[in-house]
Amino acid sequence: MNQRERWHRLLEMVAVEGQLDIESTARELGVSTATIRRDFDELATQRLVTRTRGGVVVTNVSYDLPLRYKAVRQASEKQRIAAAALALIPPGSTVGLNGGTTTTEVARALALRTDPSGQLSAATVVTNALNIAHELIVRPHIRVVLTGGTARPQSYELVGRIAETMLASVALDVVVLGVDAIDHQHGASAHNDGEAAVNHVMVTSAARTIVVADASKLGRRSFNRICPLGNIDTLITDRSADPQQVSLVEQAGVTVLQV
């Protein structure tokens, strides 16, 4: 069992039990107490659990798959995808960003972009993601516009009619969209109906749509459709994407960048 698998198992265990101690957890997973101690320390650093004297206890925040934990998965791929997306966004643009780990990396890249003189480049970010707004609000060169709406603790996203109405009233130069799945027939889709509805309005309000999705999302469908491939200009994914799936998306008229 590698570190990622261990962490996933530990989070499942603490969610069920409420608390874990070092000794019994090490026996359960068949690893040393030193390994479990390091795992507990790292998970506590990421605020996924609360460290106690002899173990950990569950945090007060409920996640389906915690955003901070998801952020450690495919980190280098997500950063490359974000850099490629940034290259497609003209300086000074009004950019729509929904929630997700890859779009969060895009937000970080936007915040650090400089112009030829070395000055930080201005942009307007319209988002329904509370974590993205939280990161960007301290950047004086980034104008942050939040949608309003009902907050989902699982994804830090604002959803509902308030968010949809606000997005329908603005014009976005480009939307960078994180999705749960993308398929050549079903298009882009999401697990949650509220998120899918908000994402759909973002797409209709934007002049251009860029979908950012690692290879694990290609060739898959989620229940709630965001938009067909005809509404997507560019898909940015990583080099491990299935060539057949990439070809099918390209045949539908979408430009695919693998980074």
C-alpha positions in Angstrom: 0.0 0.0 0.0 1.6 3.3 -1.1 1.2 6.6 0.7 -1.8 7.8 -1.4 -3.7 4.6 -0.8 -2.8 4.7 2.9 -4.1 8.3 3.3 -7.3 7.4 1.5 -7.8 4.4 3.8 -7.0 6.5 6.9 -9.5 9.2 5.9 -12.2 6.5 5.4 -11.3 4.9 8.8 -11.4 8.2 10.8 -14.7 9.2 9.1 -16.3 5.9 10.3 -14.7 5.6 13.7 -14.4 9.3 14.7 -10.9 8.8 16.0 -7.8 6.7 15.5 -4.8 5.9 17.6 -1.3 5.2 16.3 -0.7 1.7 17.6 -4.0 0.0 16.5 -4.0 1.8 13.2 -0.4 0.6 12.4 -1.5 -2.9 13.2 -4.6 -2.6 11.0 -2.6 -1.4 8.0 0.4 -3.5 8.6 2.9 -0.7 8.8 5.2 0.8 11.4 4.0 3.2 14.1 6.5 5.7 12.7 4.9 5.6 9.3 1.4 6.2 10.8 2.7 9.0 12.9 4.1 10.7 9.8 0.8 10.1 8.0 -1.2 11.6 10.8 1.1 14.6 11.0 0.7 15.3 7.3 -3.0 14.8 7.2 -3.3 17.2 10.2 -1.1 19.7 8.4 -3.6 19.6 5.5 -6.4 20.1 8.1 -8.1 16.8 7.1 -7.9 15.5 10.7 -7.2 17.0 14.1 -4.0 15.7 15.8 -4.3 14.4 19.3 -1.6 13.2 21.8 -1.9 9.6 20.7 -3.6 9.8 17.3 -6.2 11.8 15.3 -9.9 12.7 15.5 -12.2 13.6 12.7 -12.5 17.3 11.8 -15.7 19.3 12.1 -15.9 19.8 8.3 -17.7 17.2 6.2 -16.3 16.5 2.7 -17.3 13.8 0.2 -13.6 13.7 -1.0 -11.8 16.6 0.7 -10.6 19.4 -1.6 -7.2 19.6 0.1 -6.8 15.8 -0.2 -7.7 15.8 -3.8 -5.2 18.6 -4.4 -2.3 16.2 -3.7 -3.4 13.9 -6.5 -2.0 14.5 -10.0 -0.5 17.7 -8.7 2.1 18.1 -11.4 -0.4 17.3 -14.2 -2.8 19.9 -12.8 -0.1 22.6 -12.7 0.9 21.9 -16.3 -2.7 22.1 -17.4 -3.1 25.4 -15.5 0.0 26.9 -17.2 -1.4 25.9 -20.6 -4.8 27.4 -19.8 -3.1 30.7 -18.7 -1.3 30.9 -22.1 -4.8 31.0 -23.8 -6.1 33.8 -21.6 -5.2 37.4 -22.8 -4.0 39.8 -20.1 -6.8 41.9 -18.6 -9.5 39.4 -19.4 -12.6 38.7 -17.4 -12.3 35.1 -16.5 -14.9 32.7 -15.1 -13.7 30.0 -12.9 -15.8 27.3 -11.3 -14.6 25.2 -8.3 -12.1 22.3 -8.4 -8.5 21.6 -7.9 -7.4 22.2 -11.5 -9.3 25.6 -11.7 -7.7 26.5 -8.4 -4.3 26.0 -10.0 -5.4 28.2 -12.9 -6.4 30.9 -10.3 -2.9 30.7 -8.7 -1.3 31.0 -12.1 -3.4 34.1 -12.9 -2.4 35.6 -9.7 1.3 35.3 -10.4 1.4 36.3 -14.1 3.5 39.3 -14.9 3.6 41.7 -17.9 6.8 42.3 -20.0 7.9 45.0 -17.5 7.7 42.5 -14.6 4.5 44.0 -13.1 1.8 41.7 -12.0 -0.9 41.4 -14.7 -4.4 42.6 -13.9 -7.5 40.5 -14.4 -11.1 40.1 -13.3 -12.1 36.7 -11.9 -15.8 35.8 -11.6 -16.2 32.7 -9.6 -18.6 30.7 -7.5 -15.7 29.0 -5.7 -15.2 30.3 -2.1 -11.6 28.9 -1.9 -10.6 30.6 -5.1 -12.1 33.9 -4.0 -10.3 33.5 -0.6 -6.9 33.0 -2.3 -7.3 35.9 -4.8 -8.9 38.5 -2.6 -5.5 39.5 -1.2 -4.1 40.1 -4.6 -4.7 43.8 -5.3 -4.2 43.4 -9.1 -7.0 40.8 -9.3 -10.6 42.0 -9.2 -12.7 39.3 -7.6 -16.4 38.9 -8.2 -18.3 36.3 -6.3 -21.6 35.0 -7.6 -23.5 34.6 -4.3 -25.7 31.5 -3.7 -25.9 28.5 -1.4 -22.5 27.1 -0.3 -21.8 23.4 -0.8 -19.3 22.2 1.8 -18.2 19.3 -0.4 -16.7 21.5 -3.1 -16.7 25.1 -1.6 -18.9 26.2 -4.5 -21.9 28.5 -4.4 -24.9 27.1 -6.3 -28.6 27.8 -6.8 -30.8 30.4 -8.4 -28.9 33.4 -7.0 -25.6 32.2 -8.5 -27.3 31.4 -11.8 -29.0 34.7 -12.1 -25.9 36.7 -11.3 -23.9 34.8 -14.0 -26.6 35.3 -16.6 -26.2 39.0 -16.1 -22.4 39.3 -16.9 -20.2 38.9 -19.9 -17.1 36.7 -19.6 -14.2 36.8 -22.0 -13.4 33.2 -21.2 -14.5 30.5 -18.8 -12.1 27.9 -17.5 -14.2 25.0 -16.5 -13.3 22.0 -14.3 -15.5 19.0 -14.9 -16.1 15.6 -13.4 -16.3 13.9 -16.8 -16.1 14.6 -20.5 -17.3 12.3 -23.2 -17.6 12.8 -27.0 -21.3 12.1 -27.0 -22.5 13.4 -23.6 -20.2 16.4 -23.5 -19.0 17.8 -20.2 -20.8 16.7 -17.0 -20.8 16.9 -13.2 -21.9 14.8 -10.3 -23.9 17.5 -8.6 -27.0 19.0 -10.3 -26.5 22.4 -8.7 -22.9 22.7 -9.8 -23.8 21.5 -13.3 -26.5 24.2 -13.6 -24.2 27.0 -12.5 -21.5 25.7 -14.8 -23.9 25.7 -17.7 -24.8 29.4 -17.2 -21.0 30.2 -17.0 -20.6 28.6 -20.4 -23.5 30.5 -22.0 -22.2 33.8 -20.6 -18.7 33.3 -22.0 -17.3 34.1 -25.4 -14.9 31.2 -25.1 -14.9 28.0 -23.1 -11.8 26.1 -22.0 -12.3 22.8 -20.2 -9.4 21.6 -17.9 -9.5 17.9 -17.0 -6.8 15.4 -16.3 -6.8 12.1 -18.2 -9.0 10.3 -15.7 -12.0 12.4 -16.7 -12.0 11.5 -20.4 -14.4 9.0 -21.8 -16.6 9.2 -18.7 -20.1 10.5 -18.1 -21.6 12.0 -15.0 -25.4 12.2 -14.5 -25.7 16.0 -14.9 -24.8 17.4 -18.2 -23.1 20.8 -18.3 -22.9 21.3 -22.0 -22.3 19.5 -25.3 -18.9 19.4 -26.9 -20.2 22.0 -29.4 -20.0 24.6 -26.6 -16.4 23.9 -25.8 -13.5 25.5 -27.7 -10.5 23.9 -26.1 -9.9 20.9 -23.8 -6.6 20.8 -21.9 -5.6 17.5 -20.5 -2.4 15.5 -19.7 -0.2 13.3 -21.9 -1.6 10.1 -20.4 -5.0 10.6 -21.9 -6.4 7.7 -24.0 -5.5 8.5 -27.7 -8.9 7.2 -28.9 -10.8 9.4 -26.5 -8.7 12.4 -27.5 -9.4 11.6 -31.2 -13.2 11.4 -30.6 -13.2 14.8 -28.9 -11.2 16.3 -31.7 -13.6 14.9 -34.3 -16.4 16.8 -32.5 -14.5 20.1 -33.3 -12.8 20.7 -30.0 -9.1 21.7 -29.9 -7.3 19.3 -27.6 -4.0 20.3 -25.9 -2.0 17.6 -24.1 0.6 18.9 -21.7 
